[in-house]
Amino acid sequence: MPLTRRLTLTDAVAIGAGSMIGAGVFSVWGPAIDAAGPWLLLALGVAAVVAFCNATSSAQLAAVHPVSGGTYAYARAEIGPWSGFAAGWCFVIGKTASCAAMALTFAAYAAPEGWQVPVAVIAVTALVTVNCFGVTRTALLTRILVVASLIGLAVVMATGFTGADAVPAPLPDVSAYGVLQAAGLLFFAFAGYARIATMGEEVRDPARTIPRAITIALIGVVVVYALIGVVVLLVLGGDAAATSAPLAEVVRATGHPALAPVVRVTAAAAALGALLALITGIGRTSLAMAREGDLPRFLAVVDPRRHVPRRAEITIGVVVIAVVLVADLRGAIGFSSFGVLLYYLLANASALRQRGDARRYPRVLQVIGVIGCVALVSTLPPLASLIGVGVLLVGLAGRFVALRLRAGSGSTTG
């Protein structure tokens, strides 16, 4: 049964912006400034261009393949099963790292030094438990969290531009490599932009509305992020790299310590909301991959009472906790960007292969998207990239072995 086309351009813009503005904006500035120094805004612009190209590719693919699964499904259809698996596996590992980053962000704003890792572990455990009982992030809760995030960001901007003069610490010397690395890290803060691309069955006049909504939402979010970036540079400078809660530190440094709890509460709420949504999304993707045989069949089970993929979500929770225990916030963000950038590399490659009536955007956007994803992923922190390559190869090797075993038993699969 088709969905009702009830969403206007304004609705689509609000959903897209709301999907982007979340916990990432509260956590990414320290690692990004450490990499880009005074060229932070240039790095932000590069990340935004890559995000725009990725979003248009996703929109073009979603129009032809109106199915769940995102690039996992698109790449299977346009390139082949191996590319589909690689996209799905990159999504799972990238978003699992995003869960760890969100848990660490929550703890950075909600817990004192020394207690942040235990609090992050407790947060993951609690939200996986909540998810297993069928409680997910509703549309109403999403709106509330977006408003809370905007209130927190407004407090940061107001105090940053009008508060007491602060003396920012010197910024690090950087190179073009550092700017690209910062862009890859800042890409983390744009997570969710492709939500607009999946709304083809719900918006009025999608061929005209979706491209406009993507452009308007991205421009609006880039403006907000640029203002926050300017504030962080002016107030903290190089000191931003030394704190895991930079926006709360901005408020304190400008002579408004009483407002710091407002920023901490809104950041913590945004992080918990993002974590809940991520666990739900990864659980559904893992379920779809398990049903196709691309992940262990053990995960392809839905709880008959709660109608949730409980085994997949518990497994994800265990892996997220492991990442929290061994990685810091910068490492988790870098690992997340590694997986997600490769995911969108395959989205751009899939869109590039489309022909005829399936094409909605100039090929140059997909070419820029491919080049941009490759450039950003190749300049991420080396340890995060090394671990990412290792996990990716483990997944590919696991699929190869599974296919050989199935071939030996006489079963067939893609």
N, C-alpha and C positions, 0 to 999 in steps of 0.2 A: 504494500500500500504506500503510495508516494506521500512524502511530507507536504505540509501546507506551506505555500510561499507567502509568508507573512512578515518577513524581516525586511525593513527598509535599509537604505544606505546608512542612516544614523545608527540603527541597531547593529549593523555589521561592523561599523567603525568602533562602536562601544565594546562589542564582544572581542574584537581583535586587540584593541588597546588594553582591555581588561585581562586578556590572556598573557600579554607581555609584561605589564606593570605588576610586579610581584616581588618576591623575596630577593631575586637576583640583584635588583638595583640597590639593595641594602648591604650587599656583601662583596660585590665585584671590584670596588674602587681601589682597595689596597693593592691587590695583585696587579691590576691594570696600570696604576700609577708607577709601581715599582718597575714595570716593563717599559712603559712609554714615556714616563717623566712629563716634560712640558708639552709633549705631542699627544696627550690623552685625547683631545677632541678630534684630532685627525684619525686616531685609532677607532674612535667611536663612529666616525663617518664611514670608514672602511667596513666595519662590522655591519652597519646599517645597509650599505650597498649589497653586501653578500646576502644579508637576510632578505632584502627585497627580491633579488634574483631567485633565491630559494623558494620564497612564497609564491612567486608567479609560476614557477615550474610546478609546484604542488597544486596550484589552482588549475593549471592546464591539464594535469594528470587526473585530478579529481573529477573534472567535467566529463572525461571519457570513461573513467573507472569509478563509478559511485558506490564503492564498497568500503567496508571497514578494513583497517590494517595499514593504511597510509602507504609509504614507499615500499614496505614489505610486499604489498599486493601489486603496486604499480611496477616495481622492478621485475617481479615474477612475470607479469604480463608483457612488458615491453622489451626486456632483455633476456630473462631466463630464470630458472629456479635458483641457481647459485647466487645470482645477483640479488634476488629476493631474499634469500637466506641471509646474505651479508648485510643487507639493509636492516632486516629485522634484528639480527644479532647486534649490530651497531646501535640500534635504537635501545635495545635492552641494556647493554653495558653502559651506554651514555646516560640514559635516564636513571639507571641504578646509581651511578655516580652523582647525578643531580639530587637524588634522594639524600645521599650522604651530605652533599653540600647544603641542602635545605635544613637538615637536622643540625649540622654544625652552625649554620647561620642562626637558627632558633636559639641554640645554646649560647652563642656569642652575645646575643642581646638579652637573654633571659637569665643567665647564670653567671656567677662570679668566676674569676680565673681559678683554675684548678678543678672546677666542677663541670666544665663544659663538655668534656667527652662523656662522662656518666649521664649527664642530662640529655645529651643527644641520643644516647643508646635508649634511655627511657622513653624519649619522644617517639623513636622508631617503633619500639615494642608496643607502645600504647596505640599508635595509629594503625599498625598492622592488625592489632586486636579489634579495633573499631571497624576496620574494613572487613574483617572476617565475619562480623555480625551484620554486614550489608549496609553499613552507614557510609555514604560517599559525600563528596562535596557537591551540594545542590547549587542551582543557578542563583538562588537568593543569597546563599552564603558567599558565592563568588562575588556578587555585587557588593556585599558588605565588606569583604576583604579588600576589594579594589578601592572602595571609598576610604577605608582605614589606611591603606598604603598611601593614597594621595594626601590624606591629612598629615601623615608622618613626613612625607616629602615636602609639603607646604611649610611645615614647621622648620625643616632644615633650610629651605630656601629663604624663608623670612629672617631667620636668625643669622644665616650666613651672609646675607646682603645688607642687613641693617644692624647687626649686633656689634659688640665691641671689637675694635681692631685686633686681629690676631697676627702673630708673626709666623708665617708658614716656614717649615723646614726646607732646606735646599732640596731641589729635585735631582734625581740621579741623571747622569749622562747616559744617553741612549743612542741606539742606531736604528736604521730602517728595520732590522730584524726585530728589535724590541717593540717597535710600533706594530708590526704584524702580529707579534706574540700577544700584545695587549688587545688587538682587535679580535684575536681568537678567544681570549678570555672574556672580553666584553660581549661577544656573541652569546655567551651564557645568559646575559640579561635580557636578550630578545626572545628567549624560549617561549613558545606559544603563538608566535606570529602566524604560523601556518593554519591556525584554527579557522581563520577566515576562508581559507582555500577549501575547506571541507563542507561549506555551507551551501553548496550549489543547489540543493533541493529545497532550501528553506528561504532563500532571498528572492525578492522580486527582481525580474530582469537580471539574472546572475551574470550574463555576459558583459553587461555594463557596470553592474553594481560591485562585483567582486574586485576587479582591478582598481576601481576608485577607492573602495574601502581599504584595500591593502596599502595603497599609497598614502591616504589620509591618516590611517592609524599609525603607520610607520613614521611619518613626518611628525605627528603629535608626540609620539613616544620619544623620538630622537631629540625633540626640543626639550622635553622634560629631563631627559638624561643629560643633555648638554648643560642645562642650568645646574643640575646637581654636580656634574663634573667640574664646572667652573667654581662652585662653592667649595668643593673639596680641595681643589688646587689652591684657592685663595686663602683658605683657613688652615688647612693641615699641611699642604705641600707634601714633601717626602715622608712626613710622619704618618700619612695614611697607610703606608705599607706596614707599619708596626702595630696596627690595631685590626682586630677582626670585626669591630663594630664601628666603622668610620663615621657613619652619619650621627650616631649618638655622641661621638667625640667632637664633631663639628659644633653641635649645640652647646656642649660643655665649654669648648674653647672660646666661643663667642660671648661668654658671660651669662648664659641662660641655663644653668645646671638644673633648674626646676623643671624645664621642659624636656630634659633628656628621657625621663620615664615615658613620655608620650611617644617618642621615637622608638624606644625599646619595645613598648607594648605593641605598637603597630607593626614593627619589623618582625617580632616574634609571631604575631597572629598571621602575617603574610607567609612566613616560613612554614608554619603548621598547615595552613591551607594548601600551599603548593605541595608540601610533602604528602598530604592526604590524596590530592589529585594525581600526583605522580605514581603513588603506589597502586591506585586504581588503574591508571593507564597502562603501566607495565604489566600488571596482572592480566589485563585483557589481551595485550599483545602476546604475552607468553602463552596464554591459553590458545590463541589462534595458531601460533607456531607449533605448539605441542600437538594440536589436532592434525596439522599438516605433516607431522613427523619430523619437524625441524628442531624440536626440543624433546626431551624425554616424554614419552606417553604418560608417565606418572603425573605430569602436570596438567594433562588434559581432562581434568575432573572438576565438575561444578558441584558445589555443595547443594544437595537437593532441597534443603530447608531455606537457606539464605540466598541461594542463587548467585553465589560468588565463587571465583576460582581460588578456593582457600589454600590448596596446596601450593599453587603458584605464588600467592601473596606471602605465605609464610616463608617459602624459599627465598623470595626477594628480600624479605625482612632480614633473614639471617645474613645474606650477602651484604646488604646495606650496613648492618652493624659491623661486619668485618671491615668494610671500607672505613667507617667512622673510627674504628680502633687503630688503623694503621696510617691514615692519611690526614693531612691538615686541610684547611679550607682551600688554599691555593691548589693543592694537589687534586682535590675532589673536583674543583671547577675545571682544571685543565683536562682531567680524565673525561669529564662530562662533555666538554667541547670536542675532544677527540672523537668520541663515538657519534655525537650528533652531527658534526661537520662531515664525517664520512657518510652518514645516513643521507644528508642532503646532497652530497656529491653524486650519489646514486640516483637521487630524485632528479637532479639536473641532467644527468646522462640519460635517464629514462625519457624525460621530456624532449631532449634533443633528438631522439629517435622517432618521435611522432611525426606523422605526415598529414597532408591534406586538411580536411575539415577539423582534425583534432588539434591543429595548431591555433593558438589564441594569442601568443606573444612572440616577438621577434627572437630568432635563434641567438642573436647576440647576447640576450639576457642569460640564456642557458650556458653559453660559452663563458661569460663572465662568472656565472655561478660556479661552474666546474673549476675554473682557474682560481677563483677566490677561495673555494673550499680547500683546494690542494695547498695554496699558499699559506692559509691560516693554520691548517692542521700540521704543516711541516715546520712551523715556528713555535708550536706550543712548548711548554716546559719539557725538557728531554725525558725526565723520569716518567711523567704522565704519558708521553707518547710511547715510550718503551714498553710500559705496562700495557697500554692500549693495544699495541701491535701484538704483544704476547697473548692477550686475551682473545683478540680477533683470530689469530692463528689457531689457538686451541679450539675455538668454535668451528672454524673451517675444517680442521682435522677431524673433529668429532663427527661432523656431518659426513665427511668422506668415509670414515669407518662405518658409520651407521648405514650408509647406502650400500657399501660392500657386503655388510652382513645381511641386509634385506635381499640383495641380489642373490646371495648364496642360499637364502631360504626360499627363493622363488617369488617373493613379493615385489611389487613395482611401485615406484614413486618418482616424483620430479626431483 
